[in-house]
Amino acid sequence: MRLAESEARARLAAHDHAILCTVHAERGVDAVPVVFAVDDDDYVGVPVDLVKPKASLRLQRERNLEADPRATLLIEYWDRDDWSKLWWVRAELRRQGDASGRETALAAGLARRYPQYRDQPFVRVLVFRIVGVTGWAAVG
C-alpha cells in the first residue's frame, strides 16, 4: 500500500542509514550504503568522513554527481519472518553544489545523530535537495 508523503518523509527522517544511488557513466546505477541527516527544509546531508577507511577522499559518488546531479536515497525495513512489516521509502534527490551554509547545519545534524561524528570529522558533507518522496508498506 502506498504511503502518504508525510508518512514517507517521517520514516526517511527517522531512519539511520540508507542506500545512496548515483549514476555512473559506464556501469549505470552505482549504489553505496550511507548514513545521512535530513533537515526541516528538505535537504539531506551525506558525509564524506575521516572515520571509516577509504582508498581516496575523492569518492566515485562525487565524480558521478559532477556528471549527473540526480541521486536516489533508498531506505527499507525487512522482516524475514513477518512480511506484513515490510516497507520502503525512496527519496529522489538533486545535488546542491554551492551549499556551504546548508553543509554546516547538516554537519551539526550528523554530529548530533551519530556519536562517531561528535567531533565532525568530515572532509565535506554532500548536500542534496529532496525533490520527491514515495514509499510503500505492506500494512497501512
C-alpha positions in Angstrom: 0.0 0.0 0.0 1.4 3.4 -1.0 2.5 5.6 1.9 1.2 9.1 2.3 4.0 11.6 1.5 4.0 12.8 5.1 4.5 9.3 6.4 7.2 8.5 3.9 9.1 11.7 4.9 8.7 10.8 8.6 10.2 7.4 8.0 13.0 8.9 6.0 13.9 11.3 8.7 13.7 8.6 11.4 15.9 6.0 9.7 19.6 5.9 10.4 21.1 4.5 7.2 20.2 4.1 3.5 21.5 3.2 0.1 22.6 6.2 -2.0 22.3 5.6 -5.7 24.1 7.8 -8.2 24.6 7.2 -12.0 28.0 6.0 -13.3 28.5 6.8 -17.0 29.5 3.3 -17.9 28.1 1.0 -15.2 24.8 2.7 -14.7 23.4 2.7 -11.1 26.2 3.0 -8.5 24.8 2.1 -5.1 26.5 2.5 -1.7 25.4 2.3 1.9 25.5 5.7 3.7 24.4 7.5 6.9 22.6 10.8 6.5 20.8 13.7 8.2 17.6 15.4 7.0 16.7 19.0 7.9 13.3 20.7 8.1 13.8 22.4 4.7 14.0 19.2 2.6 17.8 19.0 2.5 19.8 15.8 3.1 23.4 15.7 4.1 25.6 12.7 3.4 29.1 12.8 4.9 32.5 12.2 3.4 34.3 11.4 6.7 37.6 10.5 8.2 36.2 7.8 10.5 35.9 4.9 8.0 39.0 3.9 5.9 38.9 4.9 2.2 41.3 4.4 -0.7 40.8 8.0 -1.6 38.9 11.1 -0.3 37.7 11.7 -3.8 34.8 9.3 -3.9 33.2 7.8 -7.0 29.8 9.0 -5.9 31.1 12.6 -6.1 32.5 12.1 -9.6 29.2 10.6 -10.6 27.3 13.6 -9.2 29.5 16.0 -11.1 28.3 14.4 -14.4 24.7 13.9 -13.3 23.4 15.7 -10.1 20.5 13.2 -9.7 20.6 10.7 -6.9 18.2 8.4 -5.0 18.2 7.6 -1.3 16.5 4.2 -0.6 15.6 3.0 2.9 13.8 -0.1 3.8 12.6 -2.3 6.6 12.8 -6.1 6.2 11.5 -8.8 8.5 12.1 -12.3 7.0 9.5 -13.9 9.3 6.7 -11.3 9.0 6.2 -9.7 5.7 3.4 -7.6 7.0 6.1 -5.4 8.5 7.9 -4.7 5.2 8.2 -1.1 3.9 10.4 1.1 1.8 10.9 4.8 1.1 12.6 6.3 -1.9 13.8 10.0 -1.8 14.6 11.5 -5.2 17.5 14.0 -4.7 19.4 16.7 -6.6 22.9 17.6 -5.5 23.3 21.2 -4.4 26.8 22.3 -5.4 27.1 25.7 -3.7 25.5 24.9 -0.3 28.1 25.9 2.3 25.5 27.2 4.8 23.5 24.0 4.5 26.6 21.9 4.7 27.4 23.4 8.1 23.9 22.8 9.5 23.8 19.3 8.2 27.2 18.5 9.6 25.9 19.6 13.0 22.9 17.4 12.5 25.1 14.4 11.7 27.2 15.1 14.8 24.0 15.1 16.9 22.7 11.9 15.3 25.8 9.7 15.3 28.3 9.5 18.2 31.1 8.7 15.8 30.7 12.1 14.3 30.6 14.1 17.6 33.8 15.9 16.6 32.6 16.4 13.0 35.5 14.5 11.3 34.2 15.5 7.9 36.2 16.2 4.7 32.9 17.5 3.4 29.1 16.9 3.6 27.3 16.3 0.3 24.2 18.4 0.2 21.1 17.3 -1.7 17.7 18.8 -2.1 14.7 16.4 -1.8 12.7 16.7 -5.0 10.3 13.8 -4.3 9.5 11.1 -1.8 7.5 7.9 -2.3 7.0 4.9 -0.2 5.2 1.6 0.3 4.3 -0.5 3.2 2.7 -4.0 3.4 0.2 -2.7 6.0 -1.2 0.8 6.3 
